[in-house]
Amino acid sequence: DNHQALYAFAALSLIEADPNGYAEAIRRSDWATWEHATKEEYQSIMSNGTWSFSTLPANRNAIGSKWVFKLKHNADGTINRYKARLVAKGFSQKEGVDFNETFAPVAKLSSIRILLSLAAIHDFHIQQMDVKTAFLNGDLDEEIYMQQPEGFVVPGKEHLVCKLKKSIYGLKQASRSWYQKIDALLTSSNFNRLHADHCIYVYRKNEVIFFFALYVDDLLLISNSMM
């Protein structure tokens, strides 16, 4: 009820703000929870084969990395989870060296409105999905080196850097790499990309039809059949 919501928001006001970086996080009383979040993120990155350790070439610079912390809340103000994300300091990338093209299309809002209207008229099923760590799925064409993240410098490999094989949040080409990956997957699965909107895909087989909309790392699926 309203009283519970007020209590939840009152309790929320007593919680400290999100840590501004790793050094601040380790000094907090709730560090154990944030530490668990960083380990979870690091494990996800490593299991995805995001980088390999390498000696930094003499003519190259390694971009930095940073931990970003965010406390996620439910609609009623209660804590959902502690989220830690490792982000590359892409502002130090150099065009023609660390990146080339950066643009990635997203579905037009007008296209999404049309799809939702069609779903309402024809009573289609609507499913929305947020792809967890979507950008980590993108493959890199460029040769990029990054410093090892704070708190996770590997003993005995302190002199090495991370040679990125997969995209990571913060890179200038991160969203483009993710788009290229999901586009290749969908087109190879017999989805047709619309010429009018390159983030809308259509699949037809017999009486079954699927519309697929891509908006950054959110996916919207509208169909006349349940998956």
N, C-alpha and C positions, 0 to 999 in steps of 0.2 A: 504494500500500500504506500501512500504518500509519506507516512512517517518513516518507513523502512528506507525509502529513497533518500530522505533528508539525513538520516543517520549515516547512510553510506557516503553521501557527499561530504558530510561533516568529518567523517573518518578520513576521507580522501584528502581533505585540506591539511591534515596533520602529517601526511606522507611527504617526504622530501622530494624535490624535483628530480627529474632524471639526471643521472651522472653526466657530467660534461667531460667525457673521455675516461680512459682506463686508469690513469693516475688518481683521479678523483674517486672512481668507483671502488678501488681497493682500500680506501680509507673509510668507507662507510660501514655502518653497523649491519646493513643488509648485503654486504659483499658476497657472502656465501651463495645467495640466490642469483646475483649477477654473475658470479663465477661459473655457476652451473650453466647459465645461458650462453656464456662465451665458449665453454667447452662443447656445448651442443652445436653451436654454429661452426666451430672449428672442425668438429668431427664431420659435419655435413659437407664442408668444403673439401676436406681431405678424402672422404669416401667418393667424392665426385671427380677426383683426379684433376683438381683445379690448377695445380702447379707441380713443378719438380724443382729440387734444389740445384743451384748452379752457381758457378763462379761468375761474377759480374765482368763482362768484357771491358777492356781498357777504355774503349771509346763510348761507353754507354753509362747512363745514370739510372739508378733504381728509384722509382717513384715510392712515396711513402704510403702507409696505410693507417687507418684509424678505426677504433671501436666506437660504434654509435649505440647508445642505450636508450630504450624506450619502454615505458611501463604501459602495457595494453590493458584497457578497461572494458568491462561489459557495459551494456546499456544502462544498468542501474547504478553504475559508478564503482562496482566492486572490481577487484583486480582479476584480470583474466590470465595474464602471464607476463613474465619479465623477458623482454626480447633484446638480444645483442646481435648486432650485424657488423661484420667486418667490411669496411669501405676503403677502396683505393683512393688516394689523393690525385684524382684525375686532372686537377687544375695544373699539375706540373708536367703533363704529357706534352709532347712536341709534335705538331702536325707534320706528316711525312716521315716521322721516325716511329712514334708510338701509336699513331692512328692516322687514318685517311678519311673515309666517309663516316659520318656519325648519325645521319638522319635515319629514323625509323618511323614508318607510318603507324597511325592508330585509327581505329574505326571512327567514322564521322558520327557525331551525335544524331544527325538527321537519319543516318542509316540504322542506328539502333532504335530510334523512334519508329521507323517503318517496320522493322522486324517485330517489335513489341505490338504494334498495331495489327500486323498479320497474325500474330499468335493469339491476340484477343478475338479477332474475327473468326478464325478457324479453330479455336480451342486447342492450339498447339501446346506442347509441354515446354516449359522454360527452366533451364538450369544455369546457374552462375557459379563460377569457380575462380578462386584466387590461387594462382600457381605459386606454391611456396618456393622461395629462392629461384624464381624463374630465370633471372639473368645469369645464374651459375651454369645454365645449360648451353649457353652460347659458345661456339668454338671461335678461337682467335686466329686471324691470318697474320697479324703483326707479331713481331718479337718484342715482348714487354717483360721488364724485370721489376720486381717489387720487393721492398724490404720485408723481412719477416715480421709478423704482427707482435705487438706488445704482449708479454705474458706467455708467448708460445715460441720463443726463440729456442731452437733445438740444440741441446748441449752437444758440443763437439762440432756443430755446424754454424757457429756464430758468424763465421766469415763468409757464409754463402747467402745468396738471395733467392727469392722465389721467381722462377721463370714460368710465367703464366701460360697455361695451355687452354684454359677455359676463361670465359668472361667473369668479371666480378663487379659488384655494385660500385659505382663511382667512376669507372672507366668511361671515357667519352664515347666509345663505340659499344657500350654494354647493351643498350636497348636495340641497336641495329643487329648485333650478333644474336640476340634472343629472337628477334623477328625472323632472321634468316633461318634459324634452326626450326622454329615452329612452322614456317612457311614450307620448308622442304619436307617436313613430316606430313603436313596436311595434303600437299599436292601429290606426294607419293602414295597417299591413302585414298586417292581418287576424289578428293575435294577440289572443286574448281574455284579459283580466285576470280572475283568480279573485277571487270575493267574499271567500273565506276568507283569502286572502293576496294583497295588492295588488302583490306583487313576483314573483308566479308567473304566467306567461303560457302559453297553450296555443294551438297552431296545428294544425288538422286539415284535410287535403285528401285525399280518397279513402282510401288505406291508409296515408298518411304522417301521422305525428304528431310534433310538436316540443313539448318543455317548456322553458321559458326562465325561469331564476331570476336575479334581480338582487340583489346584496349589495354596497351602496355602489358601488365602481367595478369590482367583479368580476362577470363574467357566466358562468353555467353553462348549457350547452345539452345537453339529453338528447333523443335521437330514435331512431327505428327506421330512419332513413335518413341517410346521410352527406350533409353540405352540399356 
